[in-house]
Amino acid sequence: MDFQYIQLEIAEQTATIWLNRPEVHNAFNPVLIEELQSCFDALNQNNQVRVVILAGRGKSFSAGADLNWMKAQGEAELAENEADALKLAQMLNALATLKQPTIARVHGAALGGGMGLASACDMCIASSEAKFATSEVRLGLAPSTISPYVIRAIGARQASRYFLTAERISAKHARDIGLVHEVTEPEQLDQKIQDIIDALLLGGAAAQTASKQLIAMVATEQVNAELLQSTAKHIAHLRQGAEAKDGLNAFLNKQSPSWVKTTSEQ
């Protein structure tokens, strides 16, 4: 696939998507949003890719929206403005609902929409030099399209502070409030991500997709009879699947399941 503002690399069952507008700190514009949407859609259909990494070229992960684009949309007709914003919202949802586990590799600034991308990924691994912020209020805006994912990551209480103050959040504090899973020194960032990829590849692909769906299904629900029934159906369906039968038989026979590649197969 040919892109103008992103680069896609696929190796050893892992796809790495590089945001590639380093001269503007990987800021969003309509082309970048469209390219990410197309890339996510293609990867969602690719059964050979087991893990998706989102990363940024240059000094920053992403500084969020291109301000010239945002200004132009503010001057457009309301219907055009809404349609444009919906494309960003749909792209973030495509990332959040990818069937593969997703990891944000954050090495520099992740501001506004950049923090939204990091939040929409299943996991966020950050360099100790990374900085985060929902900076929209300082531009007279609100973090509207990224809000479902940021609030899912840090909760409404923390959002009540950072959506309103737009304070910069250090990598360490981002870990403390739940946005970041691991903080490493810059030179150790890729090794930490590789460690997580290695752990992910030991799990079944269908089981991981089902686990992502399970989290979405139960995260905001009360424990009641309906939820108990839903979770029972969820595991019953998985137990009848070929992947579970393979995995359980392999474990009981002290073997590796078919999805785990041996050294000779890699």
Secondary structure, 3 states (H helix, E strand, C coil): CCCCCEEEEEECCEEEEEECCHHHCCCECHHHHHHHHHHHHHHHCCCCCCEEEEEECCCCCECCECHHHHHHHHCCCHHHHHHHHHHHHHHHHHHHCCCCCEEEEECCEEECHHHHHHHHCCEEEEECCCEEECCHHHHCCCCCCCHHHHHHHHHHHHHHHHHHHCCCEEHHHHHHCCCCCEEECHHHHHHHHHHHHHHHCCCCHHHHHHHHHHHHHHCCCCCCHHHHHHHHHHHHHHHCCHHHHHHHHHHHCCCCCCCCCCCCCC
